[in-house]
């Protein structure tokens, strides 16, 4: 690949239009030669990329936009929405000639439910969101297009990635400024202490059900629980990864034994129960609250 072409592509983060390359001083012959040699990918007509550009970004640009929404959240290492379309793309409101994400020779079929097209591309930053929307933008887009509980999980995960309270506050403030009032209650419910998306989803459901609860509460010097409801009911989010070894499993059983001996009632729920079986989870919590032990340690805990 000609050095001028390579430098021009690097300046554009590995992906550029033929027009942008020519403006940078690249000759048409250099583009065509690199493409024929396999050193350059033609994403779609007039758009070229280095082979090192991540596949999700290539697929979004093959459609005709930028990687966005839940797809961008996954790209940034945020919580992954479980039932989102395979690909979410931001395009301009009047964008036409959208193509199949895996074959630019085919048009994007309107009935293709694996691709979600957001017509908000004009609102994106032309340089900072050139290839993929920012974490804040993907939070905003998720708020507008996904279930509230899932959007909260994405926002919480964005806050967990920050390295300071100031940065977290900045993210929340920016999301508030870019969303309507109907989303503000959810944004204010954000909490970086959530250690998983399952915890975030469960917390949102608890808020909607008006349960009195505390999060990440220390019950002994060595035991912290995900949720403490009404000062005696411990609710934990568990996963196969958490019990990935016999020792992990044994440690968790010992932990529960200690809590029960102190007078707490312990309920554990899985990812799938919390995300897709909330009515049964809520019923179990309400049933446990009705059976409050008379001598529950939590009732007297200061």
Backbone bond lengths (Angstrom), bond angles and torsions (degrees), N, CA, C in turn:
res aa  C-N    CA-C-N  psi(-1)  N-CA   C-N-CA  omega(-1)  CA-C   N-CA-C  phi
1 X - - - 1.466 - - 1.521 110.16 -
2 X 1.321 116.13 136.47 1.452 120.65 -179.25 1.534 110.06 -63.67
3 X 1.348 118.23 136.88 1.471 121.33 -177.70 1.524 113.69 -55.91
4 X 1.337 117.33 -37.13 1.468 119.42 -179.87 1.530 110.60 -65.07
5 X 1.313 116.20 -39.85 1.464 120.79 178.19 1.523 110.68 -65.12
6 X 1.320 116.45 -45.85 1.464 120.58 -179.32 1.528 111.05 -61.71
7 X 1.335 116.46 -43.66 1.463 120.66 179.60 1.523 111.40 -63.48
8 X 1.329 116.10 -41.39 1.468 120.25 179.63 1.521 110.73 -63.41
9 X 1.325 117.17 -41.38 1.460 120.22 178.88 1.523 111.56 -66.48
10 X 1.316 116.69 -39.57 1.467 119.79 178.11 1.524 110.96 -61.59
11 X 1.328 116.77 -39.87 1.466 120.05 178.46 1.527 111.65 -62.53
12 X 1.330 115.83 -26.41 1.460 120.64 179.82 1.530 111.27 -102.49
13 X 1.329 116.41 23.12 1.471 122.47 176.67 1.525 112.59 61.51
14 X 1.321 116.14 29.94 1.459 120.72 172.70 1.504 115.94 93.01
15 X 1.334 118.02 -4.47 1.470 120.14 -177.54 1.520 109.26 -142.41
16 X 1.327 116.44 131.08 1.471 119.81 -177.24 1.520 110.64 -155.73
17 X 1.311 115.07 159.48 1.465 120.00 175.17 1.528 108.96 -82.83
18 X 1.316 115.32 159.83 1.461 119.40 177.39 1.536 109.73 -58.35
19 X 1.324 117.20 -39.18 1.457 121.34 -179.78 1.526 111.05 -60.93
20 X 1.342 116.29 -43.18 1.466 119.75 179.26 1.525 110.98 -64.72
21 X 1.320 116.92 -38.09 1.458 120.33 179.66 1.526 111.13 -67.45
22 X 1.315 116.98 -41.22 1.466 119.90 179.22 1.529 110.82 -65.97
23 X 1.322 116.81 -37.36 1.464 120.12 177.42 1.525 111.00 -64.64
24 X 1.329 117.10 -27.60 1.461 121.30 179.96 1.520 112.33 -83.38
25 X 1.318 116.74 3.48 1.459 119.94 177.42 1.515 115.04 95.57
26 X 1.314 117.08 8.03 1.463 121.04 178.89 1.534 109.15 -79.80
27 X 1.310 116.94 138.83 1.460 120.90 177.84 1.521 110.41 -87.68
28 X 1.328 116.27 146.48 1.463 120.64 179.96 1.526 111.15 -54.17
29 X 1.325 115.75 -39.51 1.466 119.85 -177.46 1.525 111.26 -61.67
30 X 1.353 116.90 -34.39 1.464 120.34 179.47 1.523 110.65 -67.74
31 X 1.332 117.05 -39.51 1.469 121.05 178.47 1.525 109.93 -64.88
32 X 1.333 116.38 -48.89 1.457 120.38 -176.94 1.526 111.55 -64.63
33 X 1.325 116.16 -38.40 1.462 120.59 -179.88 1.527 111.17 -65.85
34 X 1.335 116.45 -44.99 1.472 120.65 179.92 1.525 110.67 -64.20
35 X 1.324 116.74 -38.28 1.457 120.58 179.99 1.529 110.61 -66.71
36 X 1.325 116.72 -45.80 1.465 119.75 179.75 1.528 111.60 -63.73
37 X 1.324 116.80 -31.35 1.464 120.89 -178.92 1.534 112.08 -81.38
38 X 1.328 117.67 -7.47 1.462 120.78 -179.43 1.511 113.90 83.90
39 X 1.331 117.24 5.46 1.467 120.61 179.19 1.526 111.27 -83.01
40 X 1.333 116.35 -10.21 1.458 122.20 -177.82 1.522 108.46 -136.86
41 X 1.296 116.66 136.22 1.464 121.46 178.59 1.519 109.96 -96.73
42 X 1.317 116.84 138.31 1.456 119.62 170.93 1.532 106.44 -97.76
43 X 1.314 115.06 105.11 1.457 121.12 -174.98 1.518 110.70 -68.15
44 X 1.298 115.90 -47.41 1.456 124.72 173.18 1.513 107.02 -157.51
45 X 1.291 119.24 178.87 1.459 120.68 -175.65 1.527 110.83 -55.49
46 X 1.350 115.56 120.40 1.460 121.43 176.43 1.506 115.30 81.81
47 X 1.349 119.07 3.26 1.463 122.41 -179.67 1.522 108.80 -122.63
48 X 1.336 116.08 127.54 1.464 121.23 -176.59 1.532 110.25 -126.51
49 X 1.338 114.55 153.99 1.471 119.04 -178.31 1.512 110.95 -148.98
50 X 1.311 114.91 154.20 1.451 120.81 170.96 1.528 108.65 -73.19
51 X 1.326 118.03 147.29 1.474 120.50 179.57 1.525 113.20 -60.26
52 X 1.321 117.69 -18.16 1.468 121.27 -177.93 1.529 113.18 -78.94
53 X 1.318 117.71 -10.64 1.463 120.13 179.47 1.533 108.53 -64.67
54 X 1.334 118.33 131.27 1.473 120.98 -178.00 1.527 112.69 -55.61
55 X 1.315 115.98 142.89 1.461 122.04 -176.90 1.527 113.36 -57.43
56 X 1.360 120.35 -42.57 1.471 118.22 179.20 1.530 113.07 -58.01
57 X 1.337 116.95 -37.11 1.462 120.49 178.56 1.526 110.13 -68.63
58 X 1.322 117.07 -41.58 1.468 120.38 177.76 1.523 110.63 -60.68
59 X 1.321 117.10 -42.67 1.461 120.50 -178.57 1.530 110.73 -65.05
60 X 1.343 116.41 -41.39 1.465 119.72 179.63 1.519 110.78 -64.06
61 X 1.319 117.37 -41.85 1.465 120.51 -178.89 1.526 111.43 -74.57
62 X 1.318 116.36 -24.99 1.461 118.15 174.69 1.525 109.74 -67.80
63 X 1.313 116.78 -35.32 1.465 120.44 174.69 1.521 109.68 -63.86
64 X 1.351 115.67 -41.39 1.460 119.77 179.81 1.510 113.87 128.87
65 X 1.350 116.92 18.54 1.463 119.61 -179.05 1.510 112.41 -148.09
66 X 1.323 115.63 -153.06 1.462 121.97 -178.22 1.518 110.90 -116.13
67 X 1.306 117.10 149.05 1.457 121.62 178.36 1.527 108.70 -60.58
68 X 1.334 117.19 132.04 1.455 120.05 -169.73 1.524 111.86 -146.93
69 X 1.342 114.96 178.07 1.456 122.89 172.47 1.512 114.64 51.06
70 X 1.332 115.85 -135.67 1.456 120.95 -177.32 1.529 111.74 -62.40
71 X 1.342 117.48 -31.74 1.468 120.61 178.01 1.524 110.58 -66.22
72 X 1.327 116.66 -40.45 1.468 120.41 177.58 1.516 110.49 -68.39
73 X 1.325 117.43 -35.33 1.465 120.72 178.06 1.525 109.94 -60.17
74 X 1.320 116.25 -45.53 1.464 119.96 177.80 1.525 110.96 -63.08
75 X 1.327 116.90 -40.66 1.470 121.51 179.62 1.529 110.91 -61.82
76 X 1.324 117.38 -38.33 1.466 121.76 -179.02 1.524 113.22 -83.05
77 X 1.317 117.11 -0.18 1.460 119.92 -179.89 1.509 113.51 82.05
78 X 1.326 117.33 18.75 1.456 121.21 176.41 1.530 108.74 -85.01
79 X 1.326 115.21 176.43 1.463 119.61 -178.97 1.524 109.82 -61.40
80 X 1.322 116.10 140.92 1.460 121.61 -176.12 1.528 109.78 -96.14
81 X 1.309 116.54 119.26 1.463 121.68 177.35 1.529 108.17 -65.94
82 X 1.339 118.97 123.35 1.470 120.53 -169.42 1.515 115.73 -70.22
83 X 1.320 119.15 -31.82 1.463 119.37 -176.08 1.524 112.63 -114.85
84 X 1.326 116.59 24.03 1.463 120.53 178.08 1.527 110.17 -73.55
85 X 1.336 118.12 158.47 1.467 120.26 174.53 1.534 110.95 -58.43
86 X 1.298 116.43 158.36 1.465 120.92 -178.81 1.528 111.79 -59.21
87 X 1.328 116.04 -32.36 1.466 120.04 -175.50 1.527 109.41 -144.23
88 X 1.341 115.14 131.27 1.464 120.57 173.57 1.521 107.84 -117.50
89 X 1.325 115.91 131.58 1.464 121.80 -173.77 1.525 109.64 -130.40
90 X 1.329 116.81 136.65 1.468 121.91 172.53 1.522 109.38 -97.68
91 X 1.329 116.46 126.87 1.457 121.60 176.34 1.519 107.79 -129.41
92 X 1.305 116.54 167.08 1.467 120.16 176.41 1.535 109.65 -70.61
93 X 1.321 115.64 158.31 1.461 120.85 -174.63 1.532 112.13 -58.76
94 X 1.327 117.13 -34.83 1.463 120.65 -177.17 1.526 113.20 -102.51
95 X 1.334 116.75 18.92 1.466 120.49 -177.11 1.528 111.00 -62.86
96 X 1.331 114.49 137.41 1.457 121.16 177.96 1.526 108.94 -128.31
97 X 1.307 116.04 175.47 1.461 121.78 177.20 1.535 111.82 58.32
98 X 1.311 116.52 42.33 1.459 120.19 174.96 1.527 108.24 -71.09
99 X 1.340 115.29 139.84 1.459 120.29 -173.96 1.523 111.04 -115.09
100 X 1.316 115.47 165.13 1.460 122.13 175.53 1.532 108.79 -63.39
101 X 1.329 119.14 136.78 1.470 120.13 -176.24 1.523 114.77 -64.93
102 X 1.330 116.99 -16.23 1.466 120.17 -178.60 1.526 113.75 -115.57
103 X 1.337 116.33 -2.66 1.462 119.37 -179.35 1.525 108.34 -154.70
104 X 1.329 115.74 102.29 1.463 119.66 -176.18 1.531 112.75 -68.20
105 X 1.317 116.75 -10.65 1.461 119.42 178.19 1.532 111.46 -79.39
106 X 1.324 116.54 -13.02 1.460 120.82 -178.74 1.526 110.64 -108.27
107 X 1.314 117.92 140.71 1.467 119.58 174.63 1.524 110.09 -72.72
108 X 1.319 115.90 154.39 1.460 120.36 175.26 1.524 108.31 -72.96
109 X 1.302 116.31 121.11 1.461 120.40 -178.92 1.525 110.37 -72.18
110 X 1.327 119.15 130.81 1.470 121.86 -178.95 1.520 112.83 -57.48
111 X 1.325 117.13 -30.90 1.460 120.60 -178.18 1.526 113.27 -86.74
112 X 1.319 117.80 4.06 1.463 121.57 179.87 1.525 109.94 -71.57
113 X 1.319 116.63 104.06 1.464 121.46 -177.12 1.526 112.78 -83.67
114 X 1.329 117.09 -2.06 1.468 119.42 178.15 1.524 111.71 -83.31
115 X 1.339 116.79 -10.88 1.468 121.52 -179.41 1.526 108.79 -122.73
116 X 1.340 115.48 124.76 1.465 121.12 175.05 1.522 108.07 -104.72
117 X 1.314 116.97 120.93 1.462 121.91 -179.76 1.523 109.12 -103.00
118 X 1.335 116.24 121.23 1.459 122.28 177.09 1.526 107.86 -104.24
119 X 1.296 117.66 124.00 1.467 120.66 -177.23 1.534 110.05 -94.45
120 X 1.322 114.31 61.34 1.470 120.92 -179.24 1.520 111.60 -127.78
121 X 1.320 116.75 18.85 1.458 120.58 -175.29 1.509 114.59 -60.88
122 X 1.332 117.12 -28.08 1.469 120.21 -178.68 1.523 111.90 -67.25
123 X 1.336 116.55 -18.43 1.459 120.25 -178.01 1.533 112.67 -89.64
124 X 1.313 116.94 -3.66 1.460 120.75 -176.45 1.519 111.78 -86.03
125 X 1.345 114.60 153.48 1.461 119.37 179.17 1.529 108.98 -71.54
126 X 1.325 118.95 126.22 1.468 121.26 -173.14 1.525 114.53 -63.47
127 X 1.323 117.96 -26.99 1.469 120.03 -179.02 1.526 111.93 -105.17
128 X 1.321 116.95 -50.85 1.460 119.87 -175.97 1.527 112.73 -68.64
129 X 1.325 117.06 -24.38 1.462 120.64 179.19 1.526 110.69 -119.13
130 X 1.292 114.03 39.07 1.466 120.59 -176.36 1.529 112.27 -65.09
131 X 1.320 117.41 -43.69 1.459 121.77 -177.41 1.522 113.07 -104.68
132 X 1.307 115.96 -36.46 1.462 121.72 -176.28 1.518 108.11 -146.48
133 X 1.327 117.20 143.51 1.461 119.38 -179.40 1.527 109.74 -69.51
134 X 1.315 115.96 157.69 1.462 121.79 -179.30 1.527 110.63 -70.66
135 X 1.344 117.67 163.26 1.468 120.04 176.07 1.531 112.50 -55.54
136 X 1.329 117.67 -39.73 1.462 119.75 -179.84 1.527 110.15 -65.83
137 X 1.329 117.14 -43.45 1.457 119.86 179.10 1.520 111.27 -62.52
138 X 1.334 117.30 -40.80 1.468 117.54 -178.82 1.526 110.44 -69.10
139 X 1.340 118.46 -29.10 1.469 120.69 173.32 1.523 109.77 -64.21
140 X 1.341 116.33 -47.17 1.465 121.34 179.42 1.530 110.26 -59.53
141 X 1.317 116.81 -45.21 1.460 120.46 -179.21 1.526 111.30 -65.57
142 X 1.323 116.59 -37.33 1.461 120.55 178.65 1.525 110.73 -66.89
143 X 1.325 116.75 -38.70 1.460 120.80 176.24 1.528 111.17 -58.27
144 X 1.307 115.87 -37.83 1.468 120.71 -176.07 1.524 113.49 -81.61
145 X 1.332 117.38 -20.06 1.459 118.84 -170.02 1.523 115.67 -124.97
146 X 1.326 118.07 -8.64 1.455 120.34 -178.66 1.532 110.69 -120.79
147 X 1.317 116.66 172.83 1.457 121.10 177.07 1.524 109.89 -60.74
148 X 1.319 115.53 147.87 1.465 120.74 -176.92 1.519 111.48 -56.96
149 X 1.323 117.13 -45.50 1.468 120.13 -177.79 1.518 111.27 -61.77
150 X 1.344 117.00 -38.71 1.458 120.50 -179.99 1.533 110.67 -70.07
151 X 1.329 116.04 -38.39 1.461 119.67 178.24 1.518 110.49 -62.91
152 X 1.331 117.12 -39.65 1.464 120.31 177.70 1.525 110.79 -62.29
153 X 1.318 116.82 -38.59 1.461 120.50 178.81 1.522 111.36 -63.25
154 X 1.336 116.52 -39.21 1.471 120.08 177.27 1.529 110.11 -66.07
155 X 1.332 116.89 -43.92 1.466 120.65 179.70 1.526 110.68 -63.34
156 X 1.314 117.84 -45.63 1.466 120.67 177.93 1.523 111.05 -57.13
157 X 1.336 116.32 -42.68 1.471 119.36 -178.74 1.518 111.17 -66.13
158 X 1.348 117.01 -32.91 1.470 119.83 176.05 1.528 110.24 -65.82
159 X 1.318 116.73 -39.20 1.462 120.36 178.51 1.527 111.00 -67.27
160 X 1.329 117.05 -35.43 1.467 119.82 179.51 1.521 111.74 -64.40
161 X 1.325 116.52 -26.60 1.471 119.76 -178.58 1.528 112.44 -77.18
162 X 1.332 117.53 -16.02 1.460 119.71 -177.21 1.515 110.25 -77.63
163 X 1.325 115.64 159.04 1.464 120.02 -176.12 1.523 113.36 -108.02
164 X 1.316 117.56 9.21 1.461 119.37 -179.43 1.519 110.50 -159.54
165 X 1.336 115.22 157.76 1.463 120.41 176.71 1.527 110.22 -63.26
166 X 1.322 116.39 -36.17 1.466 120.15 179.99 1.526 110.84 -61.80
167 X 1.337 116.53 -42.82 1.458 120.59 179.91 1.527 110.50 -64.90
168 X 1.330 116.86 -39.78 1.457 120.40 178.37 1.521 111.08 -63.32
169 X 1.332 115.68 -43.46 1.460 120.24 178.92 1.520 110.85 -62.50
170 X 1.325 116.05 -38.80 1.460 120.88 179.20 1.526 110.99 -62.14
171 X 1.338 117.44 -42.14 1.454 121.56 179.33 1.524 110.18 -63.30
172 X 1.326 116.37 -47.21 1.466 120.72 -179.67 1.524 110.35 -60.88
173 X 1.322 116.77 -44.65 1.471 120.50 -179.11 1.526 111.16 -62.38
174 X 1.332 116.72 -40.82 1.459 119.62 -179.17 1.524 111.25 -68.61
175 X 1.327 116.59 -39.91 1.461 119.35 177.96 1.528 110.34 -64.43
176 X 1.333 116.95 -41.15 1.464 120.49 177.31 1.530 111.40 -60.28
177 X 1.323 115.86 -41.54 1.467 120.24 -178.14 1.526 112.22 -67.49
178 X 1.325 116.89 -23.25 1.460 120.32 -174.63 1.530 113.43 -105.57
179 X 1.322 117.01 6.55 1.461 119.89 -179.93 1.521 110.22 -126.15
180 X 1.318 115.73 160.68 1.461 121.04 179.99 1.524 110.35 -78.31
181 X 1.321 115.40 166.18 1.463 121.45 -176.27 1.528 112.24 -59.56
182 X 1.325 117.14 -28.17 1.463 118.98 -177.71 1.526 112.66 -67.68
183 X 1.330 117.54 -16.22 1.460 121.29 178.46 1.527 112.81 -97.43
184 X 1.322 117.72 -8.36 1.458 120.01 -170.16 1.523 113.65 -67.42
185 X 1.319 117.86 -33.92 1.465 119.61 178.59 1.521 110.33 -61.58
186 X 1.321 115.86 -40.25 1.464 119.35 178.54 1.523 110.89 -66.60
187 X 1.319 117.28 -43.10 1.469 120.52 -179.43 1.525 110.40 -62.28
188 X 1.327 117.17 -41.53 1.462 120.61 179.01 1.528 111.91 -66.64
189 X 1.329 116.94 -19.10 1.464 120.61 179.59 1.526 112.27 -83.58
190 X 1.318 117.47 -3.13 1.468 121.03 -178.58 1.522 110.91 -59.73
191 X 1.335 115.53 144.80 1.464 120.30 -177.22 1.529 108.77 -153.14
192 X 1.310 116.23 114.70 1.468 121.10 -178.11 1.518 112.46 -70.02
193 X 1.331 117.55 -11.58 1.465 119.50 -179.83 1.523 112.38 -71.76
194 X 1.305 117.74 -18.92 1.464 120.17 177.97 1.530 108.64 -60.11
195 X 1.305 116.31 126.35 1.460 120.44 -175.32 1.529 113.06 -92.89
196 X 1.322 117.15 -3.25 1.462 120.69 178.72 1.520 109.04 -158.79
197 X 1.328 115.11 162.67 1.451 119.51 176.14 1.514 111.94 -63.95
198 X 1.334 116.39 -32.78 1.466 120.07 178.38 1.523 110.50 -60.54
199 X 1.329 116.71 -42.26 1.466 120.24 178.12 1.525 110.86 -63.39
200 X 1.318 117.09 -40.90 1.462 120.44 179.82 1.525 110.99 -62.32
201 X 1.336 116.12 -45.66 1.459 120.29 -179.94 1.522 110.49 -63.67
202 X 1.329 117.04 -42.99 1.460 120.44 179.27 1.523 110.81 -63.82
203 X 1.325 116.71 -40.55 1.478 119.86 179.66 1.529 110.83 -61.95
204 X 1.327 117.02 -41.34 1.469 119.79 179.21 1.532 110.62 -62.56
205 X 1.328 116.65 -42.85 1.462 119.70 178.33 1.528 111.15 -63.79
206 X 1.324 117.02 -40.12 1.472 120.11 179.13 1.531 110.27 -63.39
207 X 1.321 116.44 -40.27 1.465 120.25 177.56 1.525 111.25 -62.26
208 X 1.332 116.10 -42.78 1.456 119.89 -179.11 1.528 112.15 -68.95
209 X 1.322 116.22 -25.27 1.462 120.57 -179.81 1.525 113.06 -91.90
210 X 1.346 116.61 -0.90 1.464 122.34 177.73 1.529 113.91 62.31
211 X 1.326 116.37 32.57 1.460 119.20 174.32 1.533 109.01 -77.53
212 X 1.341 118.42 137.91 1.465 120.27 174.79 1.526 109.72 -79.97
213 X 1.320 117.51 113.73 1.463 118.13 -174.52 1.524 111.95 -144.29
214 X 1.321 113.81 160.74 1.458 123.10 173.41 1.527 107.41 -120.51
215 X 1.330 116.75 150.16 1.463 120.42 179.19 1.521 110.60 -111.55
216 X 1.328 115.05 146.93 1.464 122.50 177.65 1.532 110.77 48.15
217 X 1.297 114.58 53.38 1.468 121.32 -176.21 1.524 110.90 -92.16
218 X 1.350 115.48 132.70 1.467 120.87 175.91 1.523 108.81 -83.72
219 X 1.341 116.47 121.43 1.466 120.84 179.57 1.517 112.04 -102.36
220 X 1.325 116.84 -22.34 1.463 122.83 170.83 1.523 106.34 -140.01
221 X 1.297 116.71 179.32 1.469 119.60 178.55 1.521 112.22 -64.16
222 X 1.332 116.49 -18.99 1.466 119.18 -174.23 1.525 113.48 -123.90
223 X 1.320 117.83 -3.16 1.462 119.66 -175.93 1.523 110.42 -121.85
224 X 1.310 114.97 119.11 1.460 122.32 174.53 1.525 108.10 -116.61
225 X 1.328 117.30 137.15 1.461 120.76 -176.18 1.525 110.22 -113.61
226 X 1.320 115.52 156.36 1.464 120.19 -179.21 1.525 111.21 -64.58
227 X 1.337 115.90 -49.45 1.467 120.39 -178.72 1.521 109.82 -141.18
228 X 1.316 115.64 141.11 1.459 122.15 172.37 1.524 106.92 -122.92
229 X 1.319 116.29 113.60 1.455 121.71 -176.86 1.521 110.32 -103.83
230 X 1.308 116.30 129.73 1.463 122.49 177.86 1.527 111.80 53.77
231 X 1.313 116.03 29.80 1.464 124.36 171.03 1.526 114.75 68.31
232 X 1.338 118.11 5.65 1.471 117.94 177.82 1.532 113.25 -140.00
233 X 1.348 117.85 -21.76 1.452 120.51 -175.16 1.527 110.69 -97.60
234 X 1.316 116.11 114.81 1.460 122.42 178.81 1.525 108.99 -91.44
235 X 1.316 116.30 127.18 1.468 121.58 177.03 1.519 108.23 -120.18
236 X 1.313 116.46 123.97 1.459 121.80 -176.13 1.528 110.35 -120.91
237 X 1.327 115.38 145.22 1.462 122.82 173.03 1.520 107.43 -98.85
238 X 1.315 116.86 122.86 1.466 119.98 -176.67 1.525 109.68 -119.44
239 X 1.320 114.97 157.29 1.463 120.59 -180.00 1.519 109.32 -145.45
240 X 1.329 115.11 162.49 1.462 120.12 177.63 1.516 110.67 -62.35
241 X 1.343 116.64 -34.58 1.468 120.33 179.60 1.525 111.07 -63.80
242 X 1.346 115.49 -36.55 1.465 119.37 -179.70 1.524 110.98 -64.80
243 X 1.338 116.23 -30.94 1.460 120.82 179.82 1.526 109.85 -108.60
244 X 1.314 116.17 44.01 1.463 120.86 -173.36 1.524 113.68 -73.84
245 X 1.320 118.73 -11.00 1.453 121.59 179.73 1.521 109.50 -139.97
246 X 1.326 117.50 157.75 1.471 120.42 177.28 1.530 111.68 -56.71
247 X 1.333 117.40 -35.17 1.458 120.03 -179.62 1.520 111.54 -67.40
248 X 1.349 116.27 -40.23 1.463 119.64 176.98 1.521 110.39 -60.88
249 X 1.320 115.91 -43.72 1.451 120.64 179.99 1.524 110.83 -62.44
250 X 1.329 116.05 -44.50 1.466 120.37 -179.94 1.530 111.01 -64.17
251 X 1.335 117.00 -41.27 1.469 120.64 179.12 1.524 110.86 -61.82
252 X 1.332 115.89 -39.09 1.461 119.50 -179.04 1.524 110.92 -68.42
253 X 1.342 117.05 -39.01 1.469 119.68 177.50 1.528 110.74 -63.83
254 X 1.321 116.71 -40.24 1.462 121.06 178.72 1.525 110.79 -64.22
255 X 1.311 115.73 -39.17 1.467 121.55 179.27 1.526 110.44 -62.54
256 X 1.328 116.16 -45.46 1.459 120.17 179.95 1.527 110.71 -65.47
257 X 1.328 116.92 -39.99 1.464 120.71 178.13 1.522 110.93 -58.14
258 X 1.327 116.51 -42.11 1.464 121.07 179.15 1.526 110.85 -63.72
259 X 1.323 116.50 -44.66 1.472 120.27 -178.86 1.528 111.60 -63.97
260 X 1.328 116.44 -43.41 1.461 119.76 179.51 1.520 110.56 -64.50
261 X 1.331 117.19 -39.50 1.472 120.77 177.86 1.524 111.45 -62.48
262 X 1.312 117.70 -27.54 1.471 121.77 178.24 1.535 112.28 -83.39
263 X 1.323 117.04 -4.33 1.462 119.90 177.24 1.506 115.32 103.76
264 X 1.317 117.85 3.00 1.460 120.68 179.49 1.529 110.65 -85.35
265 X 1.299 116.00 150.73 1.464 122.58 170.81 1.521 107.08 -101.35
266 X 1.321 117.34 134.82 1.469 121.15 -173.84 1.527 110.63 -119.99
267 X 1.320 115.71 127.96 1.463 122.37 172.73 1.530 108.16 -120.52
268 X 1.322 116.31 138.32 1.462 121.31 176.73 1.526 109.56 -121.66
269 X 1.337 115.51 137.82 1.458 120.41 -179.99 1.527 109.45 -132.60
270 X 1.328 115.36 146.83 1.456 121.09 -178.66 1.529 111.17 -90.85
271 X 1.306 114.30 168.98 1.473 122.84 175.50 1.525 110.94 -50.51
272 X 1.327 116.43 -50.40 1.462 120.11 -175.26 1.523 111.71 -68.10
273 X 1.312 117.28 -36.30 1.461 119.88 177.30 1.528 111.17 -63.96
274 X 1.324 115.94 -45.96 1.465 120.42 -177.03 1.524 111.23 -67.87
275 X 1.324 116.83 -45.27 1.468 120.07 -174.30 1.521 113.30 -76.61
276 X 1.347 116.61 -35.55 1.459 117.94 -171.45 1.530 114.07 -126.60
277 X 1.319 117.05 4.06 1.460 119.35 179.49 1.516 112.53 -135.62
278 X 1.350 116.38 37.59 1.456 120.15 -174.45 1.527 114.02 -57.40
279 X 1.324 121.44 -40.77 1.472 119.15 -179.13 1.529 113.33 -54.08
280 X 1.326 117.13 -41.37 1.464 119.72 178.75 1.525 111.16 -71.03
281 X 1.321 117.34 -36.71 1.462 120.80 177.21 1.523 110.02 -63.94
282 X 1.318 116.18 -45.43 1.466 120.26 178.92 1.520 111.36 -61.90
283 X 1.324 116.86 -41.11 1.464 120.36 179.32 1.520 111.00 -62.65
284 X 1.336 116.70 -39.42 1.465 120.27 179.01 1.528 111.03 -65.48
285 X 1.332 116.48 -40.78 1.466 120.35 179.05 1.526 110.85 -65.05
286 X 1.317 116.39 -44.43 1.468 119.57 -179.81 1.527 110.90 -64.29
287 X 1.317 116.58 -39.47 1.463 120.16 178.05 1.518 111.07 -62.85
288 X 1.355 115.99 -42.43 1.470 119.44 179.58 1.523 111.18 -65.01
289 X 1.323 116.98 -37.47 1.470 120.31 179.70 1.530 111.40 -66.59
290 X 1.315 117.40 -31.15 1.461 120.43 178.46 1.524 111.98 -73.21
291 X 1.336 115.79 -17.54 1.471 120.70 -177.95 1.524 111.42 -108.32
292 X 1.287 115.80 34.10 1.460 121.04 -177.14 1.529 111.09 -54.21
293 X 1.334 117.26 125.29 1.468 119.63 178.39 1.525 110.73 -63.47
294 X 1.316 118.45 135.94 1.467 120.47 -177.45 1.522 114.17 -61.27
295 X 1.331 116.57 -28.02 1.462 119.47 -177.65 1.518 111.50 -112.67
296 X 1.329 116.43 33.94 1.467 120.00 -178.25 1.508 110.59 -60.80
297 X 1.320 115.62 127.24 1.461 121.44 -179.16 1.527 111.40 -56.38
298 X 1.337 116.28 -39.32 1.448 120.23 -175.97 1.513 113.14 -60.85
299 X 1.335 117.81 -28.57 1.452 121.04 -176.99 1.512 112.32 -64.96
300 X 1.338 116.74 -25.71 1.449 120.52 -177.24 1.528 113.39 -108.35
301 X 1.326 114.46 5.25 1.471 118.35 -175.18 1.513 110.58 -79.77
302 X 1.306 117.23 132.18 1.464 122.54 178.42 1.504 109.16 -91.79
